[in-house]
Amino acid sequence: MTVHPNTFPHRGPTSRARRARDWRFFMKWCLALVALAGSLAVQTLAPALDLTVLDDQGTSVSGYRWLLQEDRTFPVTPGVNDPNMLAFSFHSSYSPPVATSHTLTSTATIALPDTTKRYFLSVLPDADHQMSGAKISGTDLATTVVVNRLPIPTAQIAVLIFHDNAPVNNAPDATEPGLAGFRINLVEAGGRYGMSGGPVMQDAFGHMIGTTYDDMGNPLQEGSGFVLSDANGLALIKNLSPGKYTIFVTPPTGENWSRPTSRRSSSSSGRRAITSSSVSSSR
C-alpha cells in the first residue's frame, strides 16, 4: 500500500503552508492590537483643560453650556513684527466646533485634541449671567472664564481734550493744557465697517446722553445728547451700553481748532475706557 505524504494532516508541504498562513494571520492580529493600544495611549495622553467659571465678584457659577471651537484667525502678538501682514490676508470666516457639553457644576474638564492649534471657548450660563469666553492654546492646562451678572452694568468713556503743542508723540504732556467747552459726540462705530451706524444720542436707559440720575436710577436732569469738556479738558460719558463707539470732538463756536487724529473707543460693561483727543490751533 502506497500512502502519499500529503495525506497526513500534520506533515508535508500542505501542512507547512497552512501553518505559514496561520502565522501570518496571527501576526496581523498582533499588529492590529499594538496599533489599537498605541491609539488608546495617545488619546489618554491628550491634554485636558480644567475650566472654572466665576462671576464678576469671584463667586462660582454653576450650570452652564460650553462650546469649544478651533480658532482659525491670525495670531497677533503686540510688539512683534509679522511678515505675513493682515492687510494682504483674510481671517477664516469659519471656526469649526470641536466639542460641546453642559455641566451642572462650576468646573469642567475639556479634552484638547491638538496641542499645535488654538481654540476659543464660549460659556453660556443657564440663568442670571451674561455669556462670555476665553482664548485657549492647545497646551493650556487651565482657564477661568468670568461672566457678568445680569442686569449688565453700564459702561462709561473718559475723554481728555488738550492743546497738542508737541504733536510728535500724540500724547498729553505736562506742558499741554486741557481745553474747556469742547463738545463730545458719539457715533456708532459699526457705520465704519459696512454696518448701519449713526449718532448715538441716548444712554442705556433711553435718556439723552448727559442725563444725571439719583441713587435709585431716577432722572434728575435730562441731558442734551452730548457732553462738554470741563476746565481741565476732561469729559465723562456715563451710562452707555457696552459696545464700540467713535468719538467726535467739536470746538466751541468761534474758535478755530483742528483735530489731527480720529479716535474709536470700546467700552465694556463695568469698565471705563480712557481716550485722549489732541487738537491743534490753526489761528
BAFI-3210 file (N, C-alpha, C; in Angstrom, 3 decimals, decimal comma, padded with zeros to 6 digits):
// residues 283
n [1|2|3|4|5|6|7|8|9|10|11|12|13|14|15|16|17|18|19|20|21|22|23|24|25|26|27|28|29|30|31|32|33|34|35|36|37|38|39|40|41|42|43|44|45|46|47|48|49|50|51|52|53|54|55|56|57|58|59|60|61|62|63|64|65|66|67|68|69|70|71|72|73|74|75|76|77|78|79|80|81|82|83|84|85|86|87|88|89|90|91|92|93|94|95|96|97|98|99|100|101|102|103|104|105|106|107|108|109|110|111|112|113|114|115|116|117|118|119|120|121|122|123|124|125|126|127|128|129|130|131|132|133|134|135|136|137|138|139|140|141|142|143|144|145|146|147|148|149|150|151|152|153|154|155|156|157|158|159|160|161|162|163|164|165|166|167|168|169|170|171|172|173|174|175|176|177|178|179|180|181|182|183|184|185|186|187|188|189|190|191|192|193|194|195|196|197|198|199|200|201|202|203|204|205|206|207|208|209|210|211|212|213|214|215|216|217|218|219|220|221|222|223|224|225|226|227|228|229|230|231|232|233|234|235|236|237|238|239|240|241|242|243|244|245|246|247|248|249|250|251|252|253|254|255|256|257|258|259|260|261|262|263|264|265|266|267|268|269|270|271|272|273|274|275|276|277|278|279|280|281|282|283]
n.u [000,854|000,589|001,121|000,579|002,624|001,251|-001,233|-001,258|-002,307|-000,614|001,803|004,113|004,079|001,565|000,689|002,720|002,302|-000,214|000,383|002,086|000,310|-001,499|000,238|000,889|-001,642|-001,980|000,085|-000,809|-003,058|-001,804|-000,301|-002,417|-003,600|-001,497|-001,391|-003,921|-003,652|-001,635|-003,004|-004,997|-003,336|-002,268|-004,613|-005,184|-003,091|-003,622|-003,890|-005,775|-008,104|-008,788|-011,636|-012,931|-015,651|-016,507|-018,273|-018,414|-017,773|-016,178|-017,436|-018,375|-019,940|-022,484|-023,791|-023,960|-023,603|-021,019|-018,881|-016,424|-014,325|-012,315|-009,808|-009,258|-008,331|-005,842|-002,985|-002,043|000,569|001,172|003,639|005,373|006,868|005,391|005,877|003,789|001,532|-001,597|-002,986|-002,797|-004,096|-006,810|-008,994|-010,174|-013,554|-014,870|-015,146|-014,498|-016,595|-015,470|-015,975|-018,706|-020,769|-022,726|-022,640|-023,333|-021,999|-019,503|-017,136|-015,336|-013,917|-012,105|-011,181|-008,436|-007,872|-005,609|-002,425|-001,077|-002,793|-005,002|-007,726|-011,133|-013,126|-016,453|-018,844|-022,014|-024,049|-026,754|-028,656|-029,197|-026,741|-024,328|-023,222|-019,895|-016,334|-013,132|-009,784|-007,930|-004,985|-003,495|-001,904|-002,648|-003,501|-005,365|-008,076|-009,898|-013,100|-014,824|-017,999|-020,426|-022,840|-026,404|-028,646|-026,719|-023,916|-023,627|-021,503|-018,745|-017,066|-014,097|-012,853|-010,154|-009,426|-006,931|-004,450|-002,350|000,701|003,133|003,167|004,445|004,593|001,928|000,434|-000,736|001,169|002,901|003,124|001,091|-001,948|-005,298|-008,431|-011,343|-014,947|-015,329|-017,212|-018,388|-019,342|-020,923|-020,681|-021,999|-019,689|-020,052|-020,925|-018,638|-017,743|-019,194|-021,659|-024,916|-024,881|-024,700|-025,326|-025,052|-027,327|-028,683|-028,552|-028,010|-030,442|-032,363|-032,535|-031,355|-027,896|-025,748|-027,586|-028,346|-028,647|-030,372|-029,604|-031,386|-031,808|-033,485|-034,160|-032,538|-031,782|-032,311|-030,231|-028,357|-027,682|-025,036|-021,759|-019,753|-016,368|-014,614|-013,043|-010,491|-010,248|-011,421|-013,906|-016,662|-018,484|-021,258|-023,185|-023,490|-024,402|-022,612|-020,140|-018,770|-017,562|-017,342|-015,635|-016,403|-015,154|-015,947|-014,966|-015,523|-017,931|-016,758|-014,083|-011,036|-009,920|-008,056|-008,374|-006,108|-006,224|-008,295|-010,549|-011,437|-013,319|-013,670|-016,049|-016,583|-018,751|-019,078|-016,596|-014,182|-013,276|-010,474|-009,801|-007,721|-007,800|-006,283|-005,895|-005,043|-004,048|-005,146|-005,074]
n.v [-001,183|002,108|005,234|008,636|011,345|013,779|013,152|012,908|014,714|016,490|016,737|017,277|019,369|020,753|021,021|022,639|025,018|025,692|026,236|028,423|030,294|030,547|031,648|034,114|035,285|035,392|037,202|039,510|040,094|040,606|042,900|044,642|044,820|046,041|048,516|049,509|049,707|051,631|053,807|054,216|054,904|057,333|058,863|058,839|060,340|062,825|066,362|067,892|070,403|072,316|073,891|076,738|078,622|081,855|084,607|088,259|089,019|087,120|084,818|081,395|080,022|077,907|075,471|075,606|075,925|074,947|075,650|074,570|075,786|075,671|078,041|079,905|082,356|084,932|084,805|087,470|089,182|091,767|094,214|092,510|091,907|090,741|089,032|088,235|090,151|091,384|092,995|091,914|089,554|087,391|086,736|083,509|082,697|080,757|078,857|075,861|073,764|071,926|070,560|070,204|070,712|070,324|071,392|070,897|071,869|074,256|073,791|072,170|069,587|069,586|068,007|068,652|068,312|068,745|069,853|071,733|073,594|076,494|077,600|078,683|079,281|079,256|080,266|079,833|080,659|079,070|080,763|084,155|085,339|086,809|085,834|084,652|084,198|082,701|082,788|079,965|078,067|075,190|073,927|074,742|074,228|075,018|077,319|080,315|081,559|084,559|085,721|088,257|089,346|089,564|092,354|093,682|095,686|099,207|101,079|103,442|106,259|108,059|111,173|113,161|116,394|118,247|120,832|120,304|120,996|119,827|117,796|115,450|113,089|112,575|112,529|113,532|115,979|117,335|120,053|120,703|122,111|121,302|121,680|123,582|123,386|122,005|120,110|116,812|114,179|111,012|108,296|105,456|102,966|100,911|101,861|102,369|100,032|098,906|098,272|099,369|102,552|105,470|108,674|108,517|109,225|108,622|107,204|104,053|103,761|104,960|107,692|111,023|111,397|112,442|112,808|113,035|111,001|109,898|107,970|105,900|105,530|107,288|109,883|113,005|115,340|116,023|115,158|116,531|115,015|115,039|115,733|118,179|119,256|119,842|122,410|121,389|120,023|117,567|115,044|113,035|110,392|108,845|105,862|104,179|101,746|098,679|098,530|099,530|102,665|105,665|108,688|112,062|115,331|118,676|122,027|124,990|127,434|129,829|129,524|128,523|125,578|122,623|119,134|116,651|113,858|110,893|109,093|105,885|104,145|101,500|100,340|098,352|096,363|097,644|098,799|101,440|103,277|105,144|107,884|109,986|113,107|115,028|118,440|120,985|124,342|126,505|129,112]
n.w [000,000|-000,938|000,442|000,114|001,168|001,578|002,517|005,250|008,126|009,504|008,294|005,606|002,571|002,343|004,980|006,055|004,590|005,503|008,191|007,880|006,797|008,910|010,788|009,665|009,771|012,533|013,216|011,959|013,494|015,932|015,286|014,750|017,274|018,668|017,348|018,022|020,798|020,900|019,810|021,757|023,843|022,968|022,909|025,613|026,631|025,648|026,109|028,768|029,560|032,363|033,290|034,883|036,034|036,949|038,509|038,159|040,696|041,717|042,546|042,338|039,448|038,734|036,483|033,226|029,651|027,408|024,625|022,464|020,010|017,043|016,600|013,922|013,211|012,551|014,566|016,610|018,043|020,147|019,504|018,220|015,168|012,176|009,222|007,585|006,688|007,838|006,137|003,661|003,740|004,811|007,519|008,441|007,941|009,265|012,137|013,166|015,139|017,944|020,348|022,645|025,536|028,554|031,909|035,356|037,480|038,670|037,430|034,760|032,730|029,803|026,861|024,799|021,470|019,826|020,296|018,827|017,831|018,077|020,131|020,803|023,548|024,480|026,906|028,230|030,729|032,551|033,684|034,806|034,225|031,992|028,699|028,017|027,311|026,338|025,044|023,973|024,179|022,632|024,469|026,948|030,363|032,210|032,667|033,447|033,166|033,215|033,931|033,586|035,930|035,536|035,838|033,045|033,801|033,183|030,917|030,632|029,187|029,314|028,296|027,230|026,344|024,896|024,334|021,816|021,847|021,316|018,974|018,187|019,735|020,057|022,430|025,679|027,370|030,258|029,902|028,212|028,112|029,278|027,494|027,696|027,286|024,892|022,603|022,845|020,914|020,272|017,965|016,375|015,911|014,171|011,732|010,394|009,362|007,343|008,366|009,526|010,960|013,097|014,728|018,271|020,574|022,892|026,219|027,985|029,236|027,749|027,902|027,070|026,268|028,837|030,807|034,257|037,223|040,217|043,233|043,057|040,422|039,144|036,815|037,170|035,828|032,491|029,770|026,930|024,788|024,257|025,659|027,429|027,648|030,726|032,794|032,909|030,601|030,624|030,079|030,888|029,791|030,709|031,661|029,374|026,890|026,688|024,170|020,959|020,042|018,064|018,567|018,306|018,259|018,767|018,465|020,562|019,476|017,188|017,776|016,358|015,694|014,906|014,488|014,596|014,650|014,631|016,767|018,036|020,379|022,683|024,942|027,653|029,725|032,977|032,990|032,333|029,554|028,643|026,739|024,876|023,198|020,897|019,954|017,645|017,328|014,763|014,410]
ca.u [000,000|001,384|000,433|001,277|002,876|000,305|-002,485|-001,174|-002,766|000,382|003,083|004,172|004,016|000,281|000,665|003,617|001,644|-001,292|000,981|002,583|-000,850|-001,994|001,216|000,698|-002,903|-001,721|000,915|-001,657|-003,866|-000,904|-000,007|-003,632|-003,749|-000,465|-001,820|-005,047|-003,122|-000,948|-004,013|-005,591|-002,337|-002,210|-005,810|-005,092|-002,104|-004,057|-004,048|-007,124|-008,220|-009,678|-012,391|-013,634|-016,481|-016,776|-018,910|-017,529|-017,417|-015,344|-018,266|-018,521|-021,196|-022,795|-024,809|-023,707|-023,206|-019,765|-018,609|-015,025|-014,162|-010,961|-009,569|-008,500|-007,909|-004,397|-002,500|-001,346|001,270|001,560|005,064|006,156|006,673|004,980|005,995|002,509|000,692|-003,023|-003,525|-002,750|-004,714|-008,148|-009,303|-011,157|-014,885|-015,478|-014,431|-015,155|-016,840|-014,661|-016,691|-019,672|-021,430|-023,377|-022,223|-024,153|-021,113|-018,773|-015,914|-015,466|-012,664|-012,310|-010,043|-007,958|-007,412|-004,379|-001,641|-000,498|-003,835|-005,588|-009,161|-011,902|-014,106|-017,612|-019,581|-023,337|-024,703|-028,167|-029,512|-028,722|-025,412|-024,051|-022,314|-018,504|-015,461|-011,693|-008,898|-007,277|-003,901|-003,573|-001,098|-003,165|-003,985|-006,491|-008,513|-011,048|-013,967|-015,601|-019,271|-021,077|-024,201|-027,470|-028,519|-025,356|-023,559|-023,379|-020,107|-018,507|-015,855|-013,489|-012,180|-009,304|-009,166|-005,775|-003,766|-001,185|001,806|004,218|002,361|005,215|004,249|000,477|000,008|-000,709|002,357|002,641|003,068|-000,013|-003,127|-006,602|-009,266|-012,713|-016,057|-015,366|-018,380|-018,048|-020,466|-020,631|-021,249|-021,821|-018,540|-020,488|-021,048|-017,327|-017,365|-020,174|-022,937|-025,634|-024,417|-025,162|-025,089|-025,591|-027,869|-029,298|-027,782|-028,556|-031,779|-033,270|-032,498|-030,307|-026,564|-025,524|-028,599|-027,898|-029,609|-030,155|-029,129|-032,405|-031,911|-034,461|-033,504|-032,555|-031,740|-032,177|-029,053|-028,525|-027,214|-023,590|-021,151|-018,746|-015,167|-014,573|-011,922|-009,246|-010,312|-011,939|-015,337|-017,027|-019,753|-021,693|-024,415|-023,529|-024,465|-021,308|-020,006|-017,675|-018,050|-016,435|-015,745|-016,225|-014,929|-016,216|-014,522|-016,549|-018,241|-015,883|-012,681|-010,526|-009,030|-008,067|-008,177|-005,293|-006,424|-009,630|-010,494|-012,509|-013,201|-014,511|-016,412|-017,190|-019,593|-018,429|-015,243|-014,124|-012,253|-009,919|-009,362|-007,232|-008,017|-005,450|-006,298|-004,019|-004,572|-004,855|-005,325]
ca.v [000,000|003,331|006,393|009,883|012,127|014,900|012,717|013,070|016,081|017,384|016,552|017,545|020,762|021,397|021,377|023,784|026,196|026,095|026,852|029,752|031,166|030,834|032,532|035,465|035,778|035,706|038,395|040,645|040,416|041,209|044,263|045,433|045,088|047,020|049,818|049,967|050,113|052,911|054,850|054,491|055,591|058,719|059,530|059,001|061,371|064,114|067,316|068,231|071,760|072,474|075,133|077,265|079,773|082,743|085,864|089,407|089,181|085,986|083,720|080,294|079,960|076,517|075,279|076,374|075,225|075,418|075,285|074,715|075,917|075,927|079,450|079,989|083,735|085,114|085,203|088,757|089,464|093,185|094,491|091,522|092,061|089,535|089,284|087,958|091,273|091,137|093,777|091,110|088,267|087,452|085,739|082,498|083,046|079,567|078,285|074,549|073,275|070,768|069,823|070,993|069,935|071,081|070,955|071,408|072,445|075,432|073,352|071,143|069,145|069,562|067,452|069,435|067,257|069,036|070,840|072,723|074,503|077,447|077,396|079,684|078,622|080,081|079,785|080,436|080,186|078,726|081,883|085,251|085,801|087,097|084,925|085,100|083,213|082,857|082,179|078,792|077,435|073,738|073,431|075,262|073,214|075,539|078,678|080,812|082,445|085,439|086,137|089,340|089,094|090,384|093,101|094,031|097,034|100,159|101,442|104,867|106,631|109,320|111,827|114,302|117,315|119,053|121,587|119,486|121,858|118,957|116,719|114,304|111,868|112,392|112,178|114,719|116,249|118,202|121,449|120,862|122,298|120,829|122,693|123,530|123,763|121,252|119,234|115,424|113,376|109,611|107,715|104,007|102,588|099,949|102,539|102,423|098,702|098,383|098,065|100,608|103,291|106,843|109,324|107,919|110,345|108,161|106,285|102,701|103,802|105,636|109,138|111,675|111,331|113,571|112,811|112,647|110,157|109,739|106,639|104,919|105,452|108,243|111,029|114,295|116,379|115,440|115,599|117,156|114,105|115,183|116,278|119,211|119,110|120,793|123,357|120,635|119,292|116,221|114,799|111,669|109,978|107,755|105,089|103,693|100,309|098,185|098,476|100,261|103,970|106,658|109,950|113,290|116,500|119,938|123,155|125,998|128,316|130,990|129,164|127,846|124,491|121,445|117,870|115,879|112,417|110,398|108,100|104,923|103,668|100,378|100,372|097,101|096,532|097,809|099,334|102,767|103,476|106,492|108,276|111,349|113,671|116,218|119,423|121,970|125,642|126,942|130,560]
ca.w [000,000|-001,040|001,031|-000,229|002,404|001,772|003,131|006,699|008,434|010,105|007,637|004,198|002,106|002,619|006,396|006,240|004,010|006,405|009,368|007,489|006,673|010,259|011,450|009,118|010,322|013,939|013,275|011,607|014,675|016,926|014,853|014,921|018,704|019,047|016,829|018,834|022,103|020,714|019,624|023,060|024,665|022,510|023,372|027,057|026,919|025,106|027,217|029,210|030,077|033,512|033,163|036,052|035,679|038,074|038,138|038,289|042,103|042,107|043,035|041,379|038,701|038,419|035,459|032,006|028,426|026,847|023,233|022,072|018,554|016,559|016,285|012,674|012,947|012,590|015,892|016,610|019,291|020,154|019,590|017,470|013,731|011,468|007,776|006,937|007,081|007,736|005,036|002,443|004,038|005,382|008,536|008,073|008,432|009,858|013,277|013,317|016,502|018,329|021,389|023,403|026,575|029,624|033,229|036,446|038,482|038,206|036,769|033,726|032,115|028,349|026,136|023,658|020,571|019,093|021,036|017,910|017,357|019,012|020,270|021,536|024,408|024,825|028,070|028,373|031,952|032,426|034,083|035,667|033,879|030,592|028,006|027,972|026,684|026,527|024,049|024,531|023,444|022,698|025,583|028,215|031,290|032,989|032,352|034,196|032,391|034,083|033,334|034,317|036,403|034,981|034,582|032,668|034,215|032,110|030,685|030,516|028,454|029,740|027,176|027,577|025,242|025,285|023,291|021,460|021,430|020,852|018,384|017,712|020,471|020,006|023,785|026,536|028,169|031,410|029,461|027,267|028,961|028,846|026,860|028,193|026,421|023,634|022,544|022,526|020,411|019,987|016,750|016,318|015,080|013,160|010,457|009,746|008,918|006,418|009,031|009,735|012,123|013,134|016,016|019,495|021,342|024,136|027,040|028,071|029,823|026,841|028,079|026,307|026,863|029,730|031,855|035,592|037,931|041,652|043,610|042,713|038,971|038,619|036,177|037,859|034,804|031,160|029,037|025,619|023,744|024,150|026,872|027,224|028,473|031,825|032,777|032,727|029,341|030,859|029,883|031,226|029,190|031,574|031,430|027,990|026,634|026,272|022,722|020,332|019,634|017,501|019,294|017,529|019,109|018,075|019,304|020,819|018,352|017,051|017,981|015,162|016,062|014,029|015,214|013,653|014,700|014,969|017,834|018,281|021,755|023,076|026,350|028,073|030,900|034,257|032,859|031,750|028,536|028,704|025,412|024,774|021,889|020,785|018,974|017,372|016,958|013,396|014,383]
c.u [000,881|000,556|001,233|001,486|001,842|-000,988|-002,448|-001,484|-001,685|001,742|002,968|003,992|002,705|000,200|001,551|002,981|000,538|-000,731|001,510|001,439|-001,396|-001,065|001,071|-000,582|-002,714|-000,915|000,102|-002,509|-003,021|-000,593|-001,220|-003,849|-002,736|-000,861|-002,965|-004,581|-002,395|-001,922|-004,663|-004,624|-002,239|-003,421|-005,761|-004,159|-002,500|-004,313|-005,505|-007,097|-009,214|-010,318|-013,070|-014,392|-016,823|-017,560|-017,966|-017,172|-016,558|-016,106|-018,438|-019,904|-021,419|-023,915|-024,583|-023,411|-021,880|-019,574|-017,151|-014,938|-012,701|-010,839|-008,666|-008,138|-006,399|-003,973|-001,684|-000,744|001,712|003,064|005,953|005,839|006,352|005,069|004,698|001,492|-000,784|-003,648|-003,578|-003,412|-006,103|-008,269|-010,285|-012,494|-015,561|-014,579|-015,077|-015,390|-016,029|-015,389|-017,662|-020,330|-022,096|-022,916|-023,082|-023,320|-020,409|-017,493|-016,222|-014,075|-012,909|-011,049|-009,709|-007,306|-006,061|-003,620|-001,061|-001,522|-004,282|-007,110|-009,807|-013,019|-015,206|-018,378|-020,896|-024,006|-026,195|-029,074|-028,695|-027,348|-025,285|-023,130|-020,903|-017,654|-014,004|-010,957|-008,100|-006,153|-003,994|-002,783|-001,576|-003,720|-005,192|-006,819|-009,727|-011,819|-014,836|-016,838|-019,897|-022,478|-025,186|-028,187|-027,082|-025,045|-023,340|-021,890|-019,976|-017,179|-015,377|-012,674|-011,372|-009,028|-008,014|-005,159|-002,447|-000,071|002,981|003,592|003,132|004,784|002,756|-000,080|000,087|000,566|001,996|002,481|001,927|-001,324|-004,375|-007,448|-010,720|-013,728|-016,113|-016,500|-017,966|-019,324|-020,000|-021,346|-021,016|-020,679|-018,914|-020,623|-019,739|-016,923|-018,423|-021,528|-023,619|-025,163|-024,950|-024,893|-025,751|-026,025|-028,379|-028,373|-028,490|-029,981|-032,776|-033,344|-031,321|-028,970|-026,309|-026,547|-027,984|-029,026|-029,330|-029,757|-030,126|-032,595|-032,938|-033,744|-033,651|-032,595|-031,462|-030,962|-029,399|-028,106|-025,727|-023,082|-020,104|-017,558|-015,143|-013,328|-010,581|-009,227|-010,885|-013,449|-015,608|-018,411|-020,204|-022,900|-024,574|-023,758|-023,081|-021,225|-018,791|-018,231|-016,938|-016,705|-015,470|-016,129|-015,116|-015,791|-015,660|-016,735|-017,320|-014,424|-012,229|-009,482|-009,126|-007,756|-007,417|-005,570|-007,868|-009,495|-011,698|-012,282|-014,160|-014,791|-017,126|-017,883|-018,756|-017,039|-015,301|-012,982|-011,791|-009,322|-008,895|-007,429|-007,236|-006,000|-005,192|-004,652|-004,190|-005,110|-004,048]
c.v [001,219|004,509|007,641|010,702|013,219|014,478|012,809|014,518|017,018|017,224|017,015|019,014|021,448|021,845|022,573|025,061|026,696|026,789|028,245|030,746|031,557|031,793|033,966|036,090|036,209|037,007|039,640|041,078|041,083|042,656|045,168|045,792|046,115|048,417|050,384|050,444|051,445|054,054|055,214|055,227|057,049|059,493|059,778|060,142|062,735|065,083|067,597|069,608|071,782|073,860|075,477|078,518|080,545|083,948|087,022|089,729|088,023|084,804|082,654|080,308|078,513|076,444|076,150|075,416|075,797|074,861|075,581|074,722|076,145|077,393|079,532|081,419|083,830|085,500|086,493|088,978|090,916|093,354|093,535|091,661|090,708|089,817|089,036|089,016|090,952|091,898|092,973|089,744|088,480|086,385|084,725|082,859|081,882|079,048|076,953|074,194|072,005|069,910|070,766|070,098|070,893|070,509|071,617|072,050|073,672|075,069|072,276|070,808|068,911|069,037|068,330|068,477|067,496|070,150|071,932|073,761|075,440|077,285|078,617|078,965|079,604|079,427|080,555|079,873|079,937|079,899|082,917|085,781|085,978|086,031|085,510|084,000|083,506|082,226|081,076|078,347|075,925|073,128|073,947|074,118|073,692|076,943|079,014|081,784|083,229|085,905|087,218|088,933|090,034|091,134|093,549|095,449|097,945|100,484|102,960|105,110|107,981|109,885|113,013|115,114|118,221|119,733|120,895|120,377|121,061|117,719|115,475|113,025|111,597|111,936|113,430|114,800|117,226|119,655|121,718|120,938|121,656|121,973|122,501|123,877|123,056|120,234|117,840|114,693|111,955|109,173|106,214|103,659|101,587|100,573|102,657|101,078|098,077|098,118|099,414|101,263|104,708|107,442|108,562|109,069|109,920|107,224|104,932|102,674|104,572|107,137|109,722|111,567|112,612|113,669|112,358|111,927|110,190|108,301|105,536|104,779|106,368|109,438|112,298|115,449|115,732|116,030|116,182|116,245|114,194|115,690|117,304|118,947|120,192|121,669|122,671|119,835|117,898|116,172|113,329|111,375|108,722|107,013|104,642|102,187|099,837|098,066|099,249|101,548|104,777|107,990|111,111|114,467|117,756|121,096|124,126|126,918|129,537|130,698|128,259|126,818|123,379|120,223|116,908|114,388|112,089|109,287|107,173|104,360|102,526|100,477|099,079|097,298|096,644|098,391|100,708|102,820|104,926|106,825|109,720|111,843|114,985|117,141|120,454|123,265|125,988|128,437|131,299]
c.w [000,000|-000,534|000,703|001,045|002,651|002,436|004,643|007,074|008,939|009,470|006,190|003,851|002,442|004,058|006,668|005,708|004,930|007,638|009,049|007,358|008,041|010,993|010,954|009,674|011,783|014,066|012,914|012,792|015,749|016,562|015,033|016,387|019,189|018,582|017,649|020,202|022,000|020,554|020,947|023,960|024,282|023,004|024,878|027,415|026,358|026,258|027,517|029,850|031,227|033,452|034,477|035,634|036,953|037,591|038,418|039,736|042,611|042,659|041,951|040,743|038,268|037,395|034,251|030,844|027,952|025,439|022,934|020,556|018,208|016,134|015,059|012,303|013,050|014,004|015,798|017,992|019,281|020,337|018,836|015,988|013,094|009,974|007,017|007,370|006,877|006,575|003,741|002,634|004,621|006,469|007,970|008,701|009,149|010,971|013,608|014,793|016,764|019,354|022,080|024,441|027,556|030,955|034,289|037,546|037,906|037,479|035,742|033,208|030,638|027,686|024,946|022,665|019,919|019,813|020,135|017,458|018,477|019,001|020,933|022,271|024,781|025,973|028,174|029,631|031,734|032,756|034,838|035,314|032,368|030,000|027,985|027,347|026,944|025,364|024,709|023,599|023,612|023,839|026,941|029,072|032,098|032,522|033,208|033,318|033,369|033,332|034,213|034,739|035,719|036,092|034,326|033,123|033,012|032,029|030,636|029,809|028,985|028,582|027,708|026,319|025,668|024,069|022,992|020,926|020,880|020,234|017,976|018,421|020,504|021,357|024,640|027,355|029,288|031,007|028,485|028,042|028,379|028,331|027,269|027,103|025,087|023,700|022,092|022,141|020,149|018,717|016,809|015,380|014,012|011,792|009,708|009,153|008,015|007,042|009,222|011,016|012,064|014,489|017,162|020,395|022,715|024,897|027,120|028,599|028,961|027,021|027,300|027,044|027,658|030,838|033,179|036,325|039,433|041,941|043,259|041,204|038,364|038,006|037,019|036,877|033,457|030,452|027,679|024,477|023,499|025,496|026,483|028,135|029,544|031,731|032,575|031,429|029,464|030,610|030,148|030,677|029,915|031,008|029,976|027,955|026,205|024,755|022,243|019,748|018,971|018,199|018,342|018,493|018,269|018,981|019,554|019,621|018,360|017,273|016,842|015,561|015,012|014,869|014,305|013,641|015,015|016,004|017,769|019,667|021,990|024,563|026,683|029,401|032,157|034,190|032,209|030,743|028,583|027,346|025,448|023,352|021,807|019,711|018,837|016,932|015,531|013,264|014,032]
res [m|t|v|h|p|n|t|f|p|h|r|g|p|t|s|r|a|r|r|a|r|d|w|r|f|f|m|k|w|c|l|a|l|v|a|l|a|g|s|l|a|v|q|t|l|a|p|a|l|d|l|t|v|l|d|d|q|g|t|s|v|s|g|y|r|w|l|l|q|e|d|r|t|f|p|v|t|p|g|v|n|d|p|n|m|l|a|f|s|f|h|s|s|y|s|p|p|v|a|t|s|h|t|l|t|s|t|a|t|i|a|l|p|d|t|t|k|r|y|f|l|s|v|l|p|d|a|d|h|q|m|s|g|a|k|i|s|g|t|d|l|a|t|t|v|v|v|n|r|l|p|i|p|t|a|q|i|a|v|l|i|f|h|d|n|a|p|v|n|n|a|p|d|a|t|e|p|g|l|a|g|f|r|i|n|l|v|e|a|g|g|r|y|g|m|s|g|g|p|v|m|q|d|a|f|g|h|m|i|g|t|t|y|d|d|m|g|n|p|l|q|e|g|s|g|f|v|l|s|d|a|n|g|l|a|l|i|k|n|l|s|p|g|k|y|t|i|f|v|t|p|p|t|g|e|n|w|s|r|p|t|s|r|r|s|s|s|s|s|g|r|r|a|i|t|s|s|s|v|s|s|s|r]
***
